Amino acid sequence: MPPEQQTPTPQPDAAPHRSESKPRWTEHLHGLGPVIGLVLLCIAGTLLNSDFATVDNAMNVLTRTAFIGIIAVGMCFVIISGGIDLSVGSMAALIAGSVIMFINWAGPASGSPLMAVVMGAVLAVVLGALFGLAHGLLITKGRIEPFIVTLGTLGIFRAYLTYFADGGALTLDNDLSDLYAPVYYASLAGIPVPVWVFVVVAIIGGVILNRTAYGRYVQAIGSNEQVARYAAVDVDRVKILTYVLLGVCVGIATLLYVPRLGSASPTTGLLWELEAIAAVIVGGTALKGGAGSITGTVVGAILLSVISNILNLTSIISVYLNAAVQGFVIIIVAFLQRGRR
Amino acid sequence: MTSFTRRIALTAVAAAAFASLPALAAEQVNLGVSIPAATHSFMGGINYWANQAKKDLEKEHKDLKITIKTAANAPEQANQLQDLSTVTKINALVVFPFESAALTKPVAQVKAKGAYVTVVDRGLTDTSAQDAYVAGDNTAFGRIPAEYIAKQLGGKGNVVALRGIATTLDNERMDAFNAVLKNHPDIKLLDAKYANWNRDDAFKVTQDYLTRFKQIDAIWAADDDMAVGVLKAIEQAKRDDIKIIFGGAGAKGMVKTVMDGKDKRIGADVSYSPKFIYDAIKLTAEARLKGEKLPATTIIPSVLITKENAKDFYHPNSPF
């Protein structure tokens, strides 16, 4: 788990909602909403179906969560700084498609399939960083609202994937796919690789947010951009970096995703942006920015996957109502952990 | 703006002048095609076959002009229908509606302007808004897999099903599937959950089925795209109790698997080819060029694809 979130942040003069003198226990309570929600859900799941509490099922759920979870860690930074990114699902799809095309080309061309796969994985992260950089520059230097920029790229990225795939699917060649498969399907010490990566990304995210000057700048900008500017924080650079970080997270999530089905189609990553944003918000980060928590985000992401997992393991609720159950749980958890307004 | 209105006025005058000319011996057909954009493989196939039809038919008939418009959602499709009618001035339309109810009025307006309308796949709620209806066979799409599974399992076993998106078309397929299983009391349908015609969702739903049910004899994936996710989930869980996986729609990869007998769990598929858009465009264009009408309803049958006839359904160039 990432380091304990919510350490009081020494801020430029106008501190946000918290100050040094706040007792620590309230800080702890604040992040407990999603945890309580998750525990209650797990109890409910076990009562409804004893298979829920098996190691295999837990690993399935965590592995599934890894994609959204990794993206949500990056999204957490963007949202805390007062921004938003609606394009991550489409970005993941386009990166997946590009990586598949690259590996299919590089495998035979370079004569070393392993090299091609490794280069493809690197390409995923590089592309993510570049897309993030483009967002950051348009938002800061171009002074366009992040909502609009990323709404635009949401369409652009997906349309290009559809174009590359001719409206069908881009699929990894078989032998390359076998070579790449362990990245998703293999386990280390009984825990699947994507879960390890998810844990590492979350820890790094937690350290950056809570233990570095950069993390404090992100929070300062989110709580009051003007004051941060007066305090000589390089606001543009910090903001651009949040989008680059998110892009890198999308790249990492995608390089784990590609080996799962070995294909990308126009439906890949559909609505991931909303799931990632929901994970962040359910985890106790304010949509208006300023304060947030990586631990909460991780719990939020797991919580969302667990809901659909439980629904799949039972048939007491009509399938038509699945989305409603998810909606109720999200609202209840948000209610449990509402901060002081 | 003024120049724009002037252009419209001019066009209107020109059109009026053109309309008052005596009808030409060979009828000029200006055919509009309105289809959903390629948001998943099947629609990719629809787009491919529509463009294929344009290529083939325009080469064949010089009196024919085909305009294809793709829309991302129902409102956009309604706007495009208006444009086809007022700007492109079509006199024939082949439309694959996004939704039955929402598109009924816009299509009726095109027809009211004198265009001949063929509706494909999803029927309108008011059939007076169309001249002809061409559709795939959703009942057979659900019936054939159920019959195949029942026969292969010898009338006894556990089945799980995946569903697409909650639509009338999906309900039709599921009802047809259930109707067959009614006659086989020893075949138990354990559950049927939505996986949105999406590989990823199919992977998750299947993982959870495998966690929940210890003995599954057959999975009706109900779509070749979803079958991809189903196969991966089974492979990951290392389960060997599943004897039959039945997709649907005849995607090229799946047809090839059936053709080559590569996987003994996939012995058959059911056709529901996006090629019916090609047939619909061809039938409409050729009938209108002769000034004839189409029968009120044409059903493009869904048939069982097995090793013997798979090569007739294999289109390696189609994206689907």
Interface residues (C-beta under 8 A of the other chain):
Chain A: N49 D51 T54 D56 N57 N60 R64 T162 A165 D166 G167 G168 A169 T171 Y185 R260 L261 S263 S265 P266 T267 T268 L270 S308 N309 N312 L313 S315 V319 Y320 N322
Chain B: A37 A38 T39 H40 S41 M43 G44 G45 N47 Y48 R163 A166 D191 A192 K193 Y194 N196 W197 N198 R199 D200 F203 K204 V205 Q207 D208 Y209 T211 R212 D225 V228 G229 K232 Q236 A237 G253 S318 P319 F320
